[in-house]
Amino acid sequence: MAWEAHEEDTEQRFNNRYNLACVKARLGDLEPALTDLESSLRYAREHLPRIYPFAWRYARHRDPDLAKVRRDARFGPLMERVAPQG
């Protein structure tokens, strides 16, 4: 994530990570996509609590860019690891 070292906007940092996961998923690079998705959601949980639950639900159920990773057996456990508490 060296390219984001100069990005000060936390929401943009999340968007960059999440979008990178989406691009990799669309390309079929599932393992890196899953890694970047987890990183983005962990970042949102820590730094963006107001948007985190929405981002998690969108990734889990709706984002068409993540369709391939949702079919991967590793997706469910990943989403459980980063699931909203409560």
C-alpha positions in Angstrom: 0.0 0.0 0.0 2.9 2.3 -0.6 0.8 4.3 -3.1 -1.5 5.4 -0.3 1.2 6.7 2.0 0.4 10.3 1.0 -3.4 9.9 1.1 -4.7 11.7 4.2 -8.4 11.2 3.6 -9.4 8.0 5.5 -12.5 7.5 3.4 -10.4 7.6 0.2 -8.0 5.1 1.7 -10.8 2.7 2.3 -12.2 3.3 -1.2 -8.8 2.7 -2.8 -8.4 -0.6 -1.0 -12.0 -1.7 -1.6 -11.8 -0.8 -5.3 -8.5 -2.7 -5.7 -10.2 -5.8 -4.3 -13.0 -5.3 -6.8 -10.7 -5.0 -9.8 -8.8 -8.1 -8.8 -12.0 -10.0 -8.3 -13.2 -9.0 -11.7 -9.9 -10.2 -13.2 -10.3 -13.5 -11.4 -7.3 -13.0 -9.1 -9.3 -14.3 -6.2 -6.7 -14.8 -3.5 -5.4 -11.2 -3.8 -8.9 -9.9 -4.1 -9.9 -11.6 -0.8 -6.8 -10.2 0.9 -7.5 -6.7 -0.3 -11.2 -7.0 0.6 -10.3 -8.1 4.1 -7.8 -5.3 4.5 -10.3 -2.7 3.3 -13.1 -3.9 5.6 -10.7 -4.1 8.6 -9.6 -0.5 7.8 -13.2 0.7 7.6 -14.1 -1.0 10.9 -11.2 0.7 12.6 -11.3 4.2 10.9 -14.8 4.6 9.5 -17.4 3.3 11.9 -20.3 5.2 10.4 -19.9 3.6 6.9 -18.4 0.3 7.9 -21.7 -1.7 8.5 -23.0 -0.5 5.1 -19.7 -1.4 3.3 -19.7 -4.8 4.9 -23.3 -5.6 3.9 -22.8 -4.3 0.3 -19.7 -6.5 0.0 -21.4 -9.5 1.5 -24.6 -9.4 -0.5 -24.7 -6.9 -3.4 -21.6 -5.7 -5.0 -21.5 -7.1 -8.5 -17.8 -6.7 -8.7 -17.4 -9.3 -6.0 -19.6 -11.9 -7.5 -16.6 -14.3 -8.2 -15.2 -14.0 -4.7 -18.6 -14.6 -3.1 -18.6 -18.0 -4.7 -15.2 -18.8 -3.2 -15.2 -21.0 -0.1 -12.9 -18.6 1.7 -15.4 -15.7 1.3 -17.8 -16.7 4.1 -15.1 -17.2 6.7 -13.5 -13.9 5.7 -16.8 -12.0 6.1 -17.3 -13.6 9.5 -13.8 -12.5 10.6 -14.6 -8.9 9.7 -18.4 -8.9 10.6 -19.9 -6.0 12.5 -20.2 -6.7 16.2 -23.6 -6.8 17.7 
